[in-house]
């Protein structure tokens, strides 16, 4: 039986709307929420990024979904890699979608991590109240479905959950052990597929040696970092071609 495909969101629950769309693969798609998000709002946030990976491992066990092909976007990509490092038996492959490798990849997390709770609340409210402005800043053309998906994304978690995850990834990527841990995943034999958006690829700090060892490296055309919201059908099709 083909392993399920588990999707892990980034700082915001930017994967939830994918449940509305067909996944062009025989594999079963599963959309997970990290602690503090959507269905896991009451779950205590972990003390570090490895704790988020532990949560995913527990959810895979609860759902009977391991081993799984794990698709992680942005911070979720970092969580997916730590899951593969710390819970190898639960991971059949990783699809790393512009996941954080270096502190520079987590530039938005760094900004949010440094905010006061009041500033983080105000930022999230601003995004909620000006969806069109947020889409425009991401260079995403405004369309009704994208407006709906972006609103759902920002409504899926409080600012405190975003800050907790941001602080966890900032701490993780700053550690001297982080990149060797990422290398250890790919050297252990876990297939790692890399996906970037055409507009955002230049800003993704995936190490050259890591990219050369990856099972594949795909560029989704005409999109940026939020490719799964900008062109979700094309994103799912690209993931499906990587996982079979």
C-alpha positions in Angstrom: 0.0 0.0 0.0 1.3 3.5 -0.8 2.2 5.6 2.1 -0.1 8.6 2.9 1.1 12.1 2.1 1.1 14.4 5.2 1.1 18.2 4.8 2.7 20.4 7.5 2.0 24.1 7.3 4.3 27.0 8.1 4.0 30.0 10.4 0.3 30.3 9.4 -2.0 27.4 8.6 -1.6 27.9 4.9 -2.4 24.3 4.0 -6.0 24.0 5.3 -7.7 25.1 2.0 -6.0 22.2 0.2 -8.7 19.9 1.6 -11.1 21.6 -0.8 -9.1 20.4 -3.8 -8.5 16.9 -5.3 -5.1 15.4 -4.8 -4.0 13.9 -8.1 -2.5 10.8 -6.6 -3.6 7.4 -5.3 -2.0 8.3 -2.0 -4.2 9.6 0.8 -3.6 13.2 1.7 -3.6 14.3 5.4 -3.5 17.9 6.5 -2.0 18.2 10.0 -2.2 21.2 12.4 0.7 22.0 14.6 0.1 22.8 18.3 -1.7 26.1 18.8 -3.3 25.9 15.3 -6.9 25.3 14.2 -7.8 21.8 15.5 -4.9 22.0 17.9 -5.7 25.4 19.4 -5.7 24.1 23.0 -2.6 22.0 22.6 0.4 23.5 24.6 3.1 24.8 22.3 6.4 22.8 22.5 9.6 24.4 23.9 11.5 24.0 20.7 11.2 23.0 17.0 12.0 19.4 17.8 8.9 19.3 20.0 6.8 20.2 17.0 8.3 17.3 15.2 7.5 15.1 18.2 3.9 16.3 17.9 3.7 15.3 14.2 5.2 11.8 15.1 2.4 11.4 17.7 -0.3 12.4 15.2 1.1 10.0 12.7 0.8 7.2 15.2 -2.7 8.3 16.3 -3.9 8.3 12.7 -2.1 5.0 11.8 -0.3 7.0 9.1 3.3 6.0 9.5 5.5 5.8 7.6 4.4 8.8 5.6 5.6 11.0 2.8 5.9 14.3 4.7 5.4 17.6 2.8 6.5 20.6 4.8 6.2 24.3 3.7 8.5 27.0 5.1 8.8 26.4 8.9 6.9 23.2 8.2 9.8 22.1 6.0 12.1 22.4 8.9 9.7 20.5 11.1 9.5 17.7 8.5 13.3 17.5 8.4 13.6 17.2 12.2 10.8 14.6 12.1 12.9 12.6 9.6 16.0 13.0 11.8 14.4 12.2 15.2 11.7 9.7 14.0 13.3 8.1 11.0 10.9 5.1 11.0 7.9 7.3 10.6 9.1 9.0 7.4 9.2 7.4 3.9 10.3 10.6 2.2 10.3 14.4 2.7 9.1 17.0 0.3 10.7 20.2 1.5 8.9 23.3 0.1 11.2 26.2 0.7 11.8 24.9 4.3 14.1 26.9 6.5 17.8 25.9 6.3 19.5 29.1 7.5 18.5 32.1 9.7 18.1 34.2 6.6 15.4 31.8 5.4 13.5 32.6 8.6 13.7 36.4 8.2 9.9 36.8 8.7 10.1 34.5 11.8 12.9 36.6 13.1 10.8 39.7 12.8 7.8 38.2 14.5 9.9 36.5 17.2 11.2 39.9 18.3 7.8 41.5 18.6 5.9 42.1 21.8 2.7 40.1 22.1 0.7 43.3 21.5 2.7 44.0 18.3 2.1 40.5 17.1 -1.7 40.7 17.8 -1.8 44.0 15.9 0.1 42.6 12.9 -2.3 39.6 12.6 -5.3 41.9 12.9 -3.9 44.1 10.2 -3.5 41.1 7.9 -7.1 40.0 8.6 -8.5 43.4 8.0 -6.6 44.0 4.7 -6.5 40.7 2.9 -6.1 42.4 -0.5 -3.2 44.4 0.8 -1.5 41.3 2.0 -2.0 39.5 -1.3 -0.6 42.5 -3.2 2.5 42.6 -1.0 3.1 38.9 -1.8 2.7 39.8 -5.5 -0.3 37.5 -5.7 -3.1 38.6 -8.0 -6.3 39.2 -6.1 -9.0 36.7 -6.9 -12.1 35.7 -4.8 -10.8 32.2 -4.0 -7.4 33.5 -2.9 -9.1 36.1 -0.7 -11.2 33.3 0.9 -8.2 31.0 1.4 -6.0 33.8 2.8 -8.7 34.8 5.3 -9.1 31.2 6.5 -5.3 31.0 6.8 -5.1 34.1 9.1 -8.2 33.0 11.1 -6.7 29.6 11.9 -4.5 30.6 14.8 -3.9 33.3 17.3 -0.8 35.5 17.2 0.7 33.8 20.2 0.9 30.5 18.3 2.6 32.2 15.4 5.1 33.8 17.7 5.9 30.5 19.5 6.6 28.7 16.2 8.6 31.7 14.9 10.8 31.7 18.1 11.3 28.0 17.8 12.6 28.1 14.2 14.8 31.1 14.9 16.5 29.3 17.7 16.8 26.0 15.7 18.3 27.6 12.6 20.8 29.6 14.6 22.2 26.4 16.2 25.5 25.1 14.8 24.1 21.6 14.9 21.2 22.5 12.7 22.7 22.2 9.2 24.6 19.0 10.1 21.3 17.5 11.3 19.8 18.4 7.9 22.7 16.8 6.1 22.3 13.7 8.3 18.7 13.2 7.1 19.7 13.1 3.4 22.8 11.0 4.1 20.7 8.5 6.0 19.0 7.6 2.8 15.7 9.4 3.3 14.6 10.7 -0.2 14.3 14.5 0.1 12.5 16.3 -2.7 13.0 20.1 -2.9 10.3 22.5 -4.3 10.7 26.2 -4.7 8.7 29.0 -6.3 10.1 30.6 -9.4 9.9 34.1 -7.9 11.3 33.1 -4.5 14.0 30.5 -5.4 16.8 33.1 -5.3 16.0 33.9 -1.7 16.0 30.2 -0.5 19.2 29.3 1.3 19.3 25.6 0.6 23.0 24.6 0.7 24.5 23.6 -2.7 25.7 20.3 -1.4 22.3 19.4 0.0 20.6 20.4 -3.3 23.0 18.1 -5.2 22.1 15.2 -3.0 18.4 15.7 -3.1 16.2 13.2 -4.9 14.8 16.0 -7.0 14.7 19.8 -7.1 11.6 21.3 -8.8 10.6 24.9 -9.5 6.9 25.8 -9.6 6.6 28.4 -12.4 5.2 31.9 -11.9 4.7 31.7 -8.1 6.4 32.9 -5.0 6.9 31.5 -1.5 3.1 31.1 -0.9 2.8 28.9 -4.0 0.2 26.6 -2.3 -2.2 29.5 -1.9 -1.3 31.3 -5.2 -1.7 28.2 -7.5 -2.8 25.3 -5.3 -3.8 23.0 -8.1 -0.4 23.3 -9.7 1.3 22.9 -6.4 -0.6 19.6 -5.6 0.1 18.3 -9.1 3.8 19.0 -8.6 3.9 17.3 -5.2 2.1 14.3 -6.7 4.7 14.0 -9.5 7.4 13.9 -6.8 5.7 11.3 -4.6 4.0 9.1 -7.2 
